[in-house]
Amino acid sequence: MELGMIGLGRMGANMAQRLHRGGVAVTGFDPGQGARERLAVAGVATAATLEALVQALPAPRVLWLMVPADVVDPVLEQLLPLLSPGDLVVDGGNSWYRESLRRAQRCGQAQVAFIDCGTSGGVWGLQEGYCLMLGGEADAMARLRPALEALAPAADRGWAHVGPVGAGHFCKMVHNGIEYGMMQAYAEGFALMEKKREFELDLAQVADVWRHGSVVRSWLLDLGAEALQRNPRLEGIAPYVQDSGEGRWTVREAIDLDVSAPVITLSLLERLRSRESNSFADRMLAQMRSGFGGHAVKAANDGA
C-alpha cells in the first residue's frame, strides 16, 4: 500500500514513521521545510509541494491529513482540484464531527471518498501504536486496512470501523470529554492528599502503588506518577490548563441530546477557571460576602 501523509507535526511525522516501519510506502508533505527534512532523516520519502505529493502516488490515491482542525478546509481547497475520482481522503485530526459530515459531502461531489478518523495516542503513538476510531464506507475502509493495522498497537486491536462518516470524530470527541473528567478527578484527589500536611504523604509513592492492582489504574495515572517522580512539588509549572476544543464540543452535544454530563462539563469549566489570574467572579463573591455578613475583604496587595 502507498499513502501520502499531509502534516508532519508531532503526530503526523510519528504516524508516517510507524507506517514506514509497518511496510506501508509513505510519502510525507508539510509546508515547513524543517519538518520535511526531519522526516527524511528518519528514512521516509517527502514531497516539497502538494502537487508533487499527489503526483508521487499511484491512482487511486490515499491522502491522510494530520493537520489542525482549522486548517483542514484550506488544505482541501488546494488538494481536491489535484485529485481524481476514486481517490480517498482521510482526516485523522481532531475535527468536529459535524464539520466532517460537511467535508465528506464536499469530497463526494468530486467523487473522492472520505473517512474521518479519531486518533488517540499522542506523542507515544510511534512506540505504542495508535487507537483509531473510523467513520466511512466499508469499501473505503477495506482499502485503508493495511495502514490501520500498521498504525494500531496490533493488527487485530486498537482500531475499529465504528460507523458511517462522522462517527469516528464523534467517538473521539466523547473520548476526549471522558479524558477531561478523568484528569480532573486525578488532579483533585492529589490536591486533597497534598493538602493533608500532617500525614506527610509521598504523592509519587501513592501514585505508583495505585498503578498496580488498583481499580483507578490507567495510563493517565502512569503519566501522573512519572511527573511526580520527576517533580514532587510540581515546581515551576503554572496553574494554567489549555483546552483544544473537544471538551467544548462534547458539552455542546450533551446539551443538544439532553444528556446529563456534569463531570465532563465541570472539568471543562475548571480548565477555563485555571486561566483567570485575577478572577472578577471571585472578587465579586468576596464583596457580596462582605456586604451581607460584614466579612473583611482582603486587599489585592495583601496577596489576594
C-alpha positions in Angstrom: 0.0 0.0 0.0 1.1 3.6 -0.7 -0.1 6.6 1.2 0.5 10.3 1.4 0.7 12.0 4.8 -0.1 15.7 4.9 1.0 17.5 8.0 4.3 16.4 9.6 4.0 17.8 13.1 4.5 15.6 16.2 1.5 13.3 15.3 1.8 13.3 11.5 5.6 12.7 11.5 5.4 9.9 14.0 2.5 8.2 12.2 4.4 8.4 8.9 7.4 6.7 10.6 5.2 3.9 12.1 3.6 3.3 8.7 7.0 3.1 7.1 8.2 0.6 9.8 5.0 -1.4 9.2 5.7 -1.8 5.5 3.4 0.9 4.1 5.1 3.1 1.5 4.7 6.6 2.8 5.4 10.0 1.2 5.1 13.0 3.5 4.3 16.6 2.9 4.5 19.7 5.1 4.8 23.3 4.1 7.7 23.6 6.6 11.0 22.5 5.1 12.4 21.6 8.5 9.5 19.2 9.2 10.2 17.5 5.8 13.9 17.3 6.5 13.4 15.7 9.9 11.1 13.0 8.4 13.6 12.4 5.6 16.3 11.8 8.2 14.1 9.0 9.6 14.1 7.4 6.1 10.7 8.4 4.9 10.2 9.9 1.5 8.9 13.5 1.3 7.5 15.9 -1.3 8.1 19.6 -1.5 4.6 20.5 -2.6 1.1 19.1 -2.6 1.2 18.8 -6.3 4.4 16.7 -6.1 2.9 14.6 -3.3 -0.2 13.7 -5.5 2.0 13.0 -8.5 4.2 10.7 -6.5 1.2 8.4 -5.5 -0.3 5.8 -7.8 -4.1 6.1 -8.6 -6.4 5.6 -6.8 -4.6 7.6 -4.2 -4.8 7.7 -0.4 -4.1 11.0 1.3 -4.1 11.2 5.1 -4.5 14.6 6.7 -2.9 15.2 10.1 -3.4 19.0 10.4 -5.2 21.2 12.9 -9.0 21.3 12.6 -9.0 24.9 11.4 -6.5 24.1 8.6 -8.5 21.1 7.1 -10.7 23.3 4.8 -7.8 25.3 3.4 -5.9 22.1 2.7 -8.9 20.5 1.0 -9.2 23.7 -1.1 -5.8 23.1 -2.5 -5.9 19.3 -2.6 -9.3 18.4 -4.2 -8.5 20.0 -7.6 -5.4 17.8 -7.8 -7.3 14.5 -7.1 -9.2 12.1 -9.4 -12.4 10.2 -8.9 -11.8 7.2 -6.8 -9.1 8.8 -4.6 -9.5 8.7 -0.8 -9.0 11.4 1.8 -8.7 10.6 5.5 -9.0 13.3 8.1 -7.1 12.0 11.1 -7.0 15.2 13.2 -9.3 16.4 15.9 -12.1 17.8 13.7 -15.6 18.4 14.9 -17.7 15.6 13.6 -20.3 18.0 12.1 -17.6 19.6 10.0 -16.5 16.1 8.9 -20.1 15.4 7.6 -19.8 18.6 5.5 -16.4 17.8 4.2 -17.5 14.3 3.3 -20.2 15.8 1.2 -17.8 18.1 -0.5 -15.4 15.3 -1.3 -18.3 13.2 -2.6 -19.2 15.9 -5.1 -15.6 15.4 -6.5 -16.2 11.6 -6.4 -13.5 11.4 -3.8 -14.1 9.1 -0.8 -13.8 10.5 2.7 -13.0 8.8 6.1 -13.0 10.6 9.4 -10.5 9.0 11.9 -10.4 9.9 15.5 -6.8 9.3 16.5 -5.6 8.8 20.1 -2.1 8.0 21.3 -0.3 11.4 21.4 3.4 11.5 21.3 3.6 7.9 22.5 1.9 6.5 19.4 5.1 5.9 17.5 6.2 3.5 20.1 2.9 2.1 21.5 0.6 2.4 18.5 -2.5 4.5 18.0 -6.1 4.0 18.9 -8.2 4.7 15.7 -11.9 5.3 15.5 -13.1 5.5 11.9 -16.2 6.6 10.1 -16.9 6.0 6.5 -18.0 3.5 3.8 -16.9 -0.1 4.1 -15.2 -0.3 0.7 -13.0 2.8 1.6 -12.2 1.2 4.9 -11.1 -2.0 3.2 -8.6 0.0 1.1 -7.2 1.6 4.2 -6.9 -1.6 6.3 -3.1 -2.2 5.8 -2.4 1.3 7.1 -4.7 0.8 10.1 -3.1 -2.4 11.0 0.3 -0.8 10.9 -0.7 2.2 12.9 -2.6 0.4 15.7 -1.0 -1.3 18.7 -1.7 -4.7 16.9 -3.3 -5.6 13.6 -6.3 -7.1 15.4 -7.0 -4.5 18.0 -6.9 -0.8 18.8 -8.8 0.3 15.6 -12.4 -0.1 14.5 -14.8 1.0 11.8 -17.3 2.5 14.2 -20.0 3.7 11.8 -20.8 6.0 8.8 -19.0 9.2 8.1 -18.9 11.4 11.2 -18.9 8.5 13.7 -15.1 8.4 14.0 -14.7 12.0 15.0 -17.9 11.8 17.2 -16.4 8.9 19.2 -13.1 10.8 19.5 -14.9 13.8 20.8 -16.6 11.8 23.5 -13.3 10.1 24.2 -11.7 13.4 24.9 -14.5 14.6 27.0 -14.1 11.5 29.2 -10.4 12.2 29.3 -11.1 15.7 30.7 -13.2 14.2 33.6 -10.6 11.5 34.4 -7.8 14.0 34.5 -9.8 16.4 36.7 -10.6 13.6 39.2 -6.9 12.6 39.5 -5.9 16.3 39.9 -8.5 16.9 42.7 -7.6 13.7 44.5 -3.9 14.5 44.5 -4.6 18.1 45.6 -6.5 16.8 48.6 -3.7 14.5 49.6 -1.1 17.3 49.1 -3.2 19.5 51.5 -3.2 16.8 54.3 0.2 18.0 55.5 0.2 16.2 58.9 0.5 12.8 57.1 3.5 13.9 55.0 2.3 11.8 52.1 4.7 11.0 49.4 2.4 11.6 46.4 4.8 9.9 44.0 4.7 6.8 46.2 0.9 6.8 46.4 0.6 7.3 42.6 2.9 4.4 42.0 1.2 2.0 44.3 -2.2 2.8 42.7 -0.7 1.8 39.3 -0.7 -1.9 40.4 -3.9 -3.7 41.1 -6.0 -0.6 41.8 -9.3 0.0 40.2 -8.2 3.5 39.3 -5.0 2.4 37.5 -4.7 3.9 34.0 -2.2 5.3 31.5 -3.1 8.8 32.7 -2.1 7.7 36.2 1.2 6.3 34.9 1.9 9.7 33.4 1.0 11.5 36.6 3.2 9.1 38.7 6.1 9.8 36.4 5.6 13.5 36.7 5.5 13.4 40.4 8.7 11.3 40.5 10.5 14.0 38.4 9.0 17.0 40.3 7.2 16.0 43.5 6.0 19.6 44.3 5.3 20.4 40.6 7.5 23.4 41.0 7.8 25.9 38.1 4.5 24.8 36.5 1.9 27.5 36.0 -1.7 26.5 37.1 -3.0 27.2 33.6 -4.7 24.4 31.6 -5.4 24.8 27.9 -8.2 23.0 26.0 -8.2 22.2 22.3 -11.9 22.2 21.7 -13.1 18.6 22.0 -14.4 19.1 25.6 -16.5 22.1 24.4 -17.9 20.1 21.6 -18.8 17.2 23.9 -20.6 19.5 26.3 -22.5 21.2 23.5 -23.6 17.8 22.1 -24.7 16.7 25.6 -26.9 19.7 25.8 -28.3 19.1 22.3 -29.1 15.5 23.1 -30.5 16.2 26.6 -27.8 14.0 28.2 -26.6 14.9 31.7 -22.8 15.1 31.6 -21.9 17.1 34.8 -18.4 15.7 35.3 -17.3 16.4 31.8 -18.9 19.9 31.9 -17.4 20.8 35.2 -13.9 19.6 34.2 -14.1 21.9 31.2 -15.2 24.8 33.4 -12.3 24.1 35.7 -9.9 24.4 32.8 -11.4 27.8 31.9 -11.1 28.9 35.5 -7.4 28.0 35.7 -6.7 30.8 33.2 -8.1 33.5 35.4 -5.2 35.0 37.3 -7.4 37.8 38.8 -10.9 36.4 38.7 -13.6 39.0 38.6 -16.1 36.4 39.8 -14.1 35.7 42.9 -13.7 39.4 43.7 -17.4 39.8 43.3 -18.0 36.9 45.7 -15.7 38.5 48.3 -17.5 41.8 48.0 -21.0 40.3 48.3 -19.9 38.2 51.3 -18.7 41.5 52.9 -22.0 43.2 52.1 -24.3 40.7 53.8 -22.1 39.5 56.6 -19.6 42.2 57.3 -16.7 39.8 56.4 -13.4 41.5 55.8 -12.3 41.9 52.1 -8.7 41.0 51.5 -6.9 43.8 49.6 -5.1 42.8 46.4 -1.7 44.0 47.7 -2.2 41.5 50.6 -1.7 38.6 48.2 -5.3 38.1 47.2 
